[in-house]
Amino acid sequence: MLSYKNTTMQYQKLGKNGPVISTIGFGAWGISGRDWGKTDDEESKKALHQALDSGITFIDTADTYGSGHSEKLIREVLDERGRKDKAIIATKAGNNFYPYLEEKHKTTPGNPDYSKKHLIYAAEQSLKRLGVEALDILQLHSPDDSLLAMDEPWEALEKLKKDGKIKHAGWSVQSFRETDQAHFLEEHHDLIDVLQVRYNLLEREAEKKLFPLAQKYGTGIIVRIPILFGFLSGKFSGETKFGDDDHRRFNLSPEKLEQYLLQLESFKPFFEEHNKYSMAQLSLRFCISHPACHVAIPGGKTPEQVKENAVSSDIDIKYEDFPTL
């Protein structure tokens, strides 16, 4: 029997400059209506309501998720609740989807634009969609090294902060570049309040250089992909297939699934020893057990998934108790 009762959501400050938030958040890409297969807006809103009812106070989204649809759903739920919840909303900008709004695409087109003009425009549009006067956190949305080497992205964040349009500046580190991009934190740590990082039981590159730097500078760490696109829920096999409108067709290709399944073999004794909790719950607990990490942002398409995720905040297993890779 899995444990869902008698648990308490835990809270901590998101780095030295960030707000106090729940250690389990809500990742809102999966409710965007695009890139994750078919979704139902009413069910998505129920999941968001459940997150807030469960004590989750941190929601992560992006302007490009469903071309603004994720942000709009979040606003609808907060409005339905009379804006009484102390929810912190982190969004992102840098993928210019606006030229494609009248076109139909199975998955979101990539169109990186980290110019100062676009980032300021994008932030202003997110303000409108979310119905707020200032964004709690705006993150650069996983730019590559050449874009991070430009002055304009950082100048845009500085101006948005100065103008009171964003409260905190963030940057979502490009997947699999956690070490190679770490020097940008050294260069911009005075501006960057939070980092969003790919990190989970099977992918720990961030531990090598990025996490020590974040701890040195007091940078808040948001852990994305904590359940590896659902793989660490234990529900996928080497035969799992995804639709053409689901990004996991590439990110969890048959070759990658085979690789991850092999890696997972060594963790089976640990999961069996702690079978009071689900594999997803233990995987989430791992992410927030690292001393550099402040919040993990699993997705949740249904209230049941959100309830399961929330339990992870209060599991009493320390980082050193988890198996090494």
N, C-alpha and C positions, 0 to 999 in steps of 0.2 A: 504494500500500500504506500503510495507516494505521499509525502508530507506537504500539506497546504495550510494547516491551521497552526495557531499559536506562534506565528512568526510576526516580527516587527520590522517595518522598513527602517533602514539605517540611513543617516544623512551625514554629509561632510562638505566642507568648503571645496570648491572646484579650484584648487591651487591657491596661491597667496592673494590673488586679486579677484577671483571669481565668487559667485554667489554660493550659498549653502544649497545643496541639491540632494536628491535621493541617489543612492549608490547604484540602483538599477533604474535605467531610463526607458524611454520608448523611442525606437527607431522608426521613423514614419515614411521610409521609402516604400515599404511593402504595401501601404494603403493608397499609393498614388494613382492606382488605376493603370499603371504601365510598368513594364519591365519585370513583373512578377506573375504574369498570367492574369486570369480574370479575378477581379475583386468586386465586392459589393459595398457601396458607400455606407449603407445603414449598418452593416456588420462592422465596417471599419470604425465608424463613430462609436459603436458599442464598445469596441476594443479600447478606444481612447478614453471613454467614460470609465471603463474598468481600471485603466491605468491610474487615473486620478483618484478613483475610489480606493485603490490599493496603496495609496501613499506615494505614487510616482510623481515627482515634481519636475522632471527634466524630459523634454521632448526634443528630439533632433530631426530636422527636416532639411530641405534644400529647395531653392526656387525652381530647379529643373525637374523635381519629382512630379511627374504628371503635368509638366508645364504649369506649375503653380497649384495644381489640384490638391496636393498634400497640405500645403499651407492653408488653403481655403477650408478644408475639412477641419483642421485644427481650430481655426477661428470659429467655425460653426459650433463645435463642441464647447469651446470656452464661452461663447455667447449664450448657449443653451444653459450653461451652469451659472450664468450671471457674473462671469469673470471673478468668482469668489475664490478660485483656487490660486495658490501661489506658484503657478507653473512658469518655469524658465524655458523659453523657446530658443533653440540654437538653429539658425538656418545657414545656408551657404550660397555663394554666387561665383560665377566664373565660366559657366557653360551657357552661352548665349543661344537660348532656344527660341527667342522671339521671332526670328525670320521663318520658323517652321510652324507657327501656330495654326495656319490654315491648311496644313498638309497632314496626311495620315501616315503614321509610321508605326511599325510593330514594336520597336524599341526606340528609346530616346536618342536622337542624333547627337553626336558629339560636335561641339563648335566652341572650343576654348576662346574666351575673350577676357583677358585680365587687364584691359586698358582702364585707366582711371575713370574715364567717361562711362564705360559700361558698368563697372562695379558700383559706382554711385547711383546710376540709373536703376540697376538691379536691386540695390538695397531699398531704394524708394518704392519700387513696386512691391517688394516683400512687406514693407511697412503697411501698405494699403491692403494687401491680401490678408495679413494677420490682424489688421485693425489695431495697431499699436502706434504709439508716438515714437518709441525707440526700440530697436531690436536688442534683445538681451545679449545675444552673441551672433556675430557674422563671421563665417569662416571662408577662407579661400578654398575652393572646391577641388582639391587634389591636383594642383598644377604641376607640370613637369619642371625639370631643373631650369630650362631656358626661360620659362615664364617667371619663376621665382627669382631669377637673376635680374629681372627688370626692376626699375624703381617704381613704376606705376602701381602695381598691386599694393605695395606697402604705403605709398602716398595716399591711395584711396582709403585704406583703413584709417590712416592718421587723420585725414580730413573728416571722415564719417564720425570718428570719435570726437574730434574737436567741435563738430557741428551738432553733437548730441543725438545723432541718428542711430548710433550703436553704443551700447554700454561696454561691451568687451569685444576685443578683436581675436579671431582665431584662424587656424589654418589646418586643413585636413591633409595630412601627409599622404603622398601618392603611395599606393600599395606596392610593396616589394622594394621601396626606395627608403625605407626607414633609417638605414644607416647612411646611405649616400646623401640624403637631404638634411641630415642632422646639423650640418654647419650653418644652415639658414636660421636655425633657432639661435645659435650663438650670435649671429649677426643682428637678429631682430627681437631678441628676448625682452627688450624694454617695451616693445609694442604688442607682442603676442602674449595674450593672457592664457589661452588654451590651445592645445593641440588635439586633433582627432587622429587616432592611430589604428591601423589594422593589427589586431593582436588576438590570439586565442591559443588553446591548448597545443595546436599543431603548428602554429606560426608565431615564433617568438623573437624575430629579428630585432624588434624594438628594444629588447632588453639590453642589447650590446652597447649602444651608444646613446640612443635617443632618450631612454628613460633616465639614465644618470644625469644627462644634461637638463632634463625637465625638473628633476629633483633639485639640482643645483640652483636653477633660476626660479623655482616655485611655480612652474607652469602647470596648469590644470591638464589632466589627461582624460580624454573621452575615448573609450575603447569601442571601435566599430568592428563588425563582422565577428562578434564574440562567439557565435554558434556556427560560424563558417557557412553562411547562407542556408542554415538549417541542417547541415551535415552532422553536426555534433548533437543533434537531437536523437540520433541513432535510428532514424526512420528511412534512410537511404541505403541502397545496395549498389553493387556494380551494374545492375540492370536498370537502375532508375533513369528515366528519360524526362526531359522538360520540353515544353512547347516552344514554338518559334517566337512567341511573345514573352518569353521568360529568359532573363539574362543568364540564368544558371545553366542554360544550354551550353554556354561557353565557359563560365566560371566554375562549373562542376561538370566538365566534359567527362566522357568515359575514362579517358586517360588520367584525369585529375582525381576522379572518384577512386580509381584503382590505387593511386598513390596514397591518398588519404586513408583508405581502408587498411592498407599495409601499416601505415604509421599508427593507426588506432589500436592495432592488435595489442600493443604493450600496455595499453591503458585499461584493458578489460578487467584485470584483477582489482584495480582501484575502484572501478564502477561497481563491481560485484560486492566489494567490501562496504561501500556506502550506498547500497541499493534502497535505502530509505528515501533517497532523492533520485530524480530522473537524470539522465545523461546531460540534458540541456541545463538543468539547474546546477549541476556540478561544474559544467563548462563555464557557465556565467560566474560562478563563485571563484573559479580560478582567476578570471580576468580582474576582478575587483580585489583579489587577495594580494596582488602585487602592490608594494608600498608606493609605487609611482602613480598608480591608477586611481581615479576618483569615481568614475561611472562607466558602466557598460550599457550599450544601447541596442538590445535585441529588438527585432521587429516583432509585431504581433498583429495578425490579421483577425483574430477572434478573442473574445473575452477570456476564454479558457486558456489560451496560450499566454496571455498577459498575466493571469493569476499564477500560472506555473512559473513564469519568469520572475515575478516579484519575490517569491520565496527565497531566491538566491541571495538576497541582500543580508539575510539573517542566519545563513548557514555557518556553523562554527568549524571551519576548516581553514587552516593557515596556508600561505603560499608554499612554505617548505614541506607541507604534507602532501603536495601533489607530485606525481611522478615527473621526472625530468625526461626530456626528449632523448 
